[in-house]
Amino acid sequence: MIPYGRQNISEQDIQAVIDVLRSDFLTQGQCVPEFERRLAGYCGAGYGIAVNSATSALHLACLALGLSEGMRLWTSPVTFVASANCALYCQAAVDFVDVDPSTYNIDVKCLKNKLEKAKAKGCLPDVLVAVHMAGLSCDMKVIYELSLKYGFRIIEDASHAVGGRYLSEPVGSCRYSDITIFSFHPVKIVTTAEGGMAMTNDAELAHKMALLRSHGITREPALMTSEPDGAWYYQQIELGFNYRMTELQAALGLSQLERLDAFVMQRQQIADRYDALLAGLPVFRPGRSLISESAWHLYVIRLDSAKTAVSRKNVFDYMRSKGVGVNVHYIPVHTQPYYQALGFRMGAYPEAEACYEGIISLPLFPDLTESQQDYVVEVLQEALVL
Ligand SMILES: *Cc1c(COP(=O)(O)O)cnc(C)c1O
């Protein structure tokens, strides 16, 4: 099966992990802070807080922004469930804003309308999670301007978008947000097996996230309520978690970062080639943007129901039967049973639901060969005339 996504692991990556295994520290050594410095430097952000997953990074980001019971977080329904679940971890409420059908990113016009209505009803959001779907940044400048007008904070869920750019700057610079989070799951752009990082320019938010990542425990005398009893002393000053990244993961991440730009370039070339090969087929290709350069985590096509009667299910099943590991990103979050039980209704986000009916993610990863790609397109063509 040609998978839809796959990590690229070099001999240097393997050696980097082995070197850590032979060293004194498997956790809490020098690789994690080095990985944080390196990625923050790449993004042009002040701070990076490495954690054990992007889900943990989202949780810490929400906590650092003070999200709690009685508060509200808005996000896109076309995302992985983690973008919304982070609000529920904090006992806050979730709501969704429908998407732009060409990019599957949050629709800024819908956002404006919903904010205006929420303002009239006194239920404005406290935090917005902007998801950079498939690696293409949302229009963050416009969202930032809305945040100033309506008084909400911004987290960028850039799980798909490390290595992407917005207005010529790296995603993760946090120029138009409070915090940006990345995922290093193996299907994402660079991997640490499991792992994530939160980027920010705000020293206080960085400090808060670092504290909560490790049990809310500090060894800094300046933060303690009393003089330390001795050199062994630490104090727990908040209720935190163990969300730490290991040295093995950070060593892998550091080694992978050296190829980040190359990975994104390879992904872009594959996406460009799909665009050319799919011209003329009854499918919509991924929307492009003049102001964002995608990191191309996913290549999502959508069946054009005006031009083909074949169902997504038939195309999907046929392609899988021929060894092409297509996937679907995403089942809209509000349609999940857990969210239905919270009161979300079908029909609430029509664009998200309509997209879902027709979308398929084609295989896209740096090592996908041209002949594999030709095969994917050939099988897709066969599926479309069934
Ligand atoms: C993968 C993903 C996450 C979660 O990442 P983990 O590192 O697996 O926790 C969150 N949001 C989006 C949009 C993702 O694609």
The ligand as a MOL file (V3000), in Angstrom:
LIG
                    3D

  0  0  0     0  0            999 V3000
M  V30 BEGIN CTAB
M  V30 COUNTS 15 15 0 0 0
M  V30 BEGIN ATOM
M  V30 1 C -1.9400 16.0320 13.9550 0
M  V30 2 C -2.7730 17.1720 14.4170 0
M  V30 3 C -2.9220 17.5310 15.7630 0
M  V30 4 C -2.4100 16.6840 16.8870 0
M  V30 5 O -1.0900 16.3930 16.7700 0
M  V30 6 P -0.4210 15.3330 17.7860 0
M  V30 7 O 1.0320 15.7170 17.7330 0
M  V30 8 O -0.6920 13.9950 17.2030 0
M  V30 9 O -1.0150 15.5210 19.1320 0
M  V30 10 C -3.6280 18.6730 16.0760 0
M  V30 11 N -4.1870 19.4300 15.1170 0
M  V30 12 C -4.1000 19.1010 13.8100 0
M  V30 13 C -4.7280 19.9960 12.8050 0
M  V30 14 C -3.4010 17.9610 13.4250 0
M  V30 15 O -3.3510 17.6140 12.1410 0
M  V30 END ATOM
M  V30 BEGIN BOND
M  V30 1 1 1 2
M  V30 2 1 2 3
M  V30 3 2 2 14
M  V30 4 1 3 4
M  V30 5 2 3 10
M  V30 6 1 4 5
M  V30 7 1 5 6
M  V30 8 2 6 7
M  V30 9 1 6 8
M  V30 10 1 6 9
M  V30 11 1 10 11
M  V30 12 2 11 12
M  V30 13 1 12 13
M  V30 14 1 12 14
M  V30 15 1 14 15
M  V30 END BOND
M  V30 END CTAB
M  END
